[in-house]
Amino acid sequence: MRVLVCPDKFAGTLSAVEAAEAIEAGWRAGAPRDEVTLRPLADGGPGFLEVLAQALDGNLITVPTVDPLGRRVTGQVLLVGDTAYVESAQACGLHLLERGERDPKITTSFGLGPLVTTAVEAGARRVVIGLGGSATNDAGGGFLAALDAAPLDADGYALPFGGAALAACDRLAGPPKIRDGVTLVAATDVDNPLVGIHGASAVYGPQKGATREDVQLLDIALERFADVLQKEKTCPPGLAALPGAGAAGGLGAVLLALGGERISGINLVRDLMGLDAQLDQADLVITGEGSFDHQSLRGKLVAGVAAAARERGVPCLVVAGQVSAGRREAAMAGIEEAYALVDEVGPEDSMRRAGPSLRRLAQRLAGQWSR
């Protein structure tokens, strides 16, 4: 039997690569004669660069940068020919902060600047930036500051970092310093606008530490900042309402304002990984993520894999840390069955021993599903 294993990360426990390897080990223990192919996936958020680095013949460049609170961290740029791939979460990620440190009023996207600048200086003419999993809500204001285009108040003073300060933004310090001829690409499957009830602050702000009052304050601040960005020559009209402008706390908006384009992160990784060719050969597909819930069925990676498998008449299984998506909704998305680690080993081991627990579950499923 030909089994294709293509999970997303299990947030907080396993990377996509680690999850795929754990599933493979368990499946081989339960069905050693089966042919198992690994294609760990990502949609632009955390793990984006790790997945691409395994699939592409490129050069990884280590870059010193800062986290959302300005502390030193290390990121990487993957250079493949004249295209560079950058993962914004390496500098802006929510996983870089303790729960008590989350505050989107002050967190900054400044750390993305050194990653993009390094990519361009290394010779990239096209910089693909994976968006997702951010702790920031500053619409890329910090990123612009790193490009010598800091947001200024009416008196010409640089604003403090964070989304809240943007309510006082009057203009930028100057044009962002990006070499001519460089194309910026936002890789994301988030289609939220920048502001409003479906915007960055309202939808994603609470998980980043925003209170209800914070959400209102941030939404007003980002609307003000969008008006400022609208003055840029490269900015498309109606920036604040454009699909994807709200991705990664509004980083999508600033990339669009700089003349960038938006592409599907899932489809990008799917193409670069050669997933379609592997799906054509598979008898069974296994995908997964940390939490399989109703959001998973609305444009996230797992739903994309299941839809592609269904097009080919191939059964698709989901393994996850926990499962709360409805069985009927999952079936309509092309998912044969969904299995939760918490049901297999309990909530404590599903987190503390995620790798061994996932291997154990995969071994049991091999006995059940292998021909």
N, C-alpha and C positions, 0 to 999 in steps of 0.2 A: 504494500500500500504506500502511496506517495503522499506524505503529509507536509503541508506548508505551514510553518510557524512564523507568524508576523505580528507580534504584540507591540503595543505602545509601552511606555514606562509604567511602573507601578509607583505612583508618586509617594515619596517619603520612604520607600523601601528598596526598590529595584529599578535600575535603568532598563531601557528596552532590550539592550544587549544581554544583560544579566537575566532578565525574565525569559528571553528566547532560549538561552543556554540551559536554564533550569527546566523548562518544558521539554527541551530536547533530551536531556539526561533522563527525565522521568519516563518519557515515551519509549526511549530505547531500552530501558529496563523492563518495560511491560510488553514491548513488541519489537524485539531486536532485529527482526527480518525486514521491518519497514524502512523505507527511504525517507529521511527527515531533512528538509531544507529550511534554513533559517533566513528570515528577512526581517530583522527588527526595524521598526518604523518610528517616525516622529512627525509631528504636524507643524513644526516651527517653534514649539516651546522647548522646555528643558529636555536635553537629549538629542536635539536636532543635529548638532555638530558631530556627536559621537557616532550616530547612525550613518551620516554621510561619509565620515572619515573611514568607516569600514568598507564602504561600497566604492569609493572613488579613489583613483590614483592621484593624490594631491600632496601638497606640502603643508604640514601643520606648523603655524607660527605662534609662539607663545607671546602673550601681550600683558604687561602689567597695567592694571586699571583699578577702578574703585567700585565698591558695592553701592546700594541705594542710600547708604548713610555716609558715604565718602571714605570708607575704610578700604585699605589695600586688599585687592584680590588679583587672581591671575585668570585671564581668559585666553582663548585661542581663535585664530583665523585659519580657515582651510582654503588654500589657494590651489585652484585647478585651472591651469592655463591662465587666461585673463579674467576668469570669474572667481570671486571670493565668496565664501559662505561664512556668515557670522551668526552667532546665537545671542540675541539680546539678553536672555535670561542669565548668561554668565556674568553680566554686570548689573542687571536690573531685577534679577529673579527674587521671587518671594521666598524661595528656599534659602536664601542667603541671610535672612533675618530670623531672629527668635520671635515667638508670637507676641511678646511684650514690646517688641521694637517696631511693630507694624504701624505706620502712620502715613497715609498717602498725602497728607498735607505738606510733609517735609521731605519725603523720599525723592530721589533724583535719578534721572536717566543719563547723567553726565558720563558715567562709565562706558556707555556705548560709543562715545566719541573716539577714544583711543583705539577701540577695535576697528572701527570703520576707517579711521585715518591710517592705521597700520596696513589695512588691506589695500588701500589706494596707493600708499607709498611702496608697497611690494609689487605694484604693477597691475592691479586689478582695474579693469574698465567697467566691470559690472559687479556690484556688491549686493548679494542676496542676504537679506537680514531676516532671520526667523523671529517671529513675534509670538509671545505667549508666556504665561507664568510670571508676569511682572509684579513687583511690589510698588511700582510707581504709578502716579496719576498726574503727570505734569505735561502731558501732550508733547513730550520731547523737548521741553524748555531747557532741561539740563543738557541734553544732547547738543542743542544749538550753542549753548554756552561753551561746550568743549570745542566747537568749531568757530570760536571767536565771534559769535552772533548772540551774545547773552541778552535775554529779555531785560529791558530797562523801564524805569518808571518815568513819570512826566518830567522829572527834574534831571533825567539822564543818568541816574544811579542804577547799578545792577541790582536786580531783585534777588532776594534769598532763594535758595533752592526749594523745590517742592511745588505742588499744584496750587496750594492756597494763595501763594504770593502773586500768581499770575492775574489775580483780580485787579492788580494795580499796573499791569503791563501797558505801556504806551507805544513802544517800538522796540526794534532789535538794535543791538550795538553796531551792526553792519551786516553785509551779505555773508552767509555761511561760507567758510573756506573749504570748498570741495573742488578738486581739479576739474577743469572743463573736459567734457566728454565722458565723464563717469556717470553711469546709470545706477540709481538705487532702486532696489526691488524689495517690497514688503511681502514676505511669505507668511500668510496667515489664512485660516479658514473662519476667523471671526468676522462677521459682517455688520457688527454694531456701529452706529454713527458715533461721533465724538460726544454729543450732548443729548439731553432729553431722557425720557423714561427708559429708553433702550440704550442709552449712552454709556461711556466708559465708567463714569462715576456711579451712576445708579445701579448698573448691573454687576460691576466687578469691584467697586469701591469697598463694600462691606467686608469682603473676604480679605481685603488688604488692611483692614483695621478702621475703616471709616464709619462713624456714627451717622444717624439720619441727618443731623445738622451738618456734619462734614460733607455728606453727599450733595446737599443743596449748595453749600459754599463752593465746593469743587466744580460743580456743574456751571455755576455762574462764572468762575474763574476761567474755565476752559472755553466757554463761549466768548469771553473777552479776548483770550489769546488767539482764538480762531480768527477773530476780526483783524488782529494784528498780522497774522500769517497771510491773511487774504491779500495783503498789500504786496506780497512777493510776486515777482513777474511770472514765476513758474507755477504759482498756486492755481489749481483748478477752481472754478466757481462753486459756491455752496459747500465749502470744505467741511463744515461742521456736520453736515447731513450725509456725507458720502459713506457708502458701505465700507467697513474696514477702518475708518478713521479712528474708531474707538479701540482698536486692537492694542494690547499691551499698554493700557493706561493712556492712550492717545498717541503713542509713537507712530501708529499708522497715519495719523493726521499730518505730522511733521514730514514724514517721508513723501506723502502725496504733495504737500506744499512745496517740497524741493524738486518737484517734477518727477517723482518716482512712480512706479507702477505697482499694482497689487496682484499677486498670484496665489493660487491655492497651495498651501504648504503640503497638504496631504498628496495632491497630485504631483507636485514637484518631487517629493521623496519617492512616490510610487513609480514615476518615470525613471529617476536616477537609479533606483534599486532593481529595475527590471521586473517589477512585481507582476505585471500582466502576463509575461511569458511564463512565470512560475505558476500563476493561477491556471493557465491553460493546461498545465501538466498535472495538477493536483487532484487527488481523490478526496482529500479532506483539508480544511483550512482551520487553523487555531489562531485566534487573536485574543487580545485582552488588555486590561488596564487596571489601575488601582481600584476605582469605583465605577461600576457599570450601572448608570442611572438614566433618568429620562433625558438628560443633556447629551448622553453618549449617542442617542439615536437621532440627534439633530445636528448633523454635519461634522461630528467628531470622527477621529480616525477609525475607531471600531466600526462605526456605521458604514464608512466608506469601503472598508475591507469586506464587510458582509454583503454590501450591494454588489461589489465586483464578483464575489463568489456566487451570488444568486444568479447573476447574468449568465454564468457558465454551468449552472445546475449543480454546483459543488456544495455539499453541506459545510456550514461554518459553525464552530464552537467558540464560545467566549469563556475565558477564565479570568477571574477578577478577585481583588481582595474582598470586596463585598458586592452584592447584586441587589439593586432595588428597582431596576427597570421591570415593567410588567411583562409577563410571559407572552401575552398576545401582541404587544407592541414590538417586542423583540422578534417574534416570528414574522411579523409584517416587514421587518427590516432585513429579513433573510437569515436570521440567526436560529439555528436548530435547537441549541441548548446553551444555557449560561450557568456556570458553576462558580461558587464563592469559596475562597479559602477559609473564611470565618465558619462556614458550615462544615468544612473538612477538619480543621484543627482548632477552632475557637478563635476569639478576637485577639488574644495576647500573642499566640504563636503566629498568627497570620501577619502580624507586624514584626515581631521580634525575630522570627525565623522564617521570613517570607520565602527565601530561596529553597530551603529544604521542604517547606510546606507545599510550594508550587511543584517541586519534583514529585512529591508523594501524590498530589492530585493528578498530575499528568500520567503517572504510572497506572493509576486506577482507570483513568479514561482510556488509556491504550488497551487495557484488557476489555473494556466495554465497546470500543469503537473500531479497533483494528479488525480487519477481515480474518 
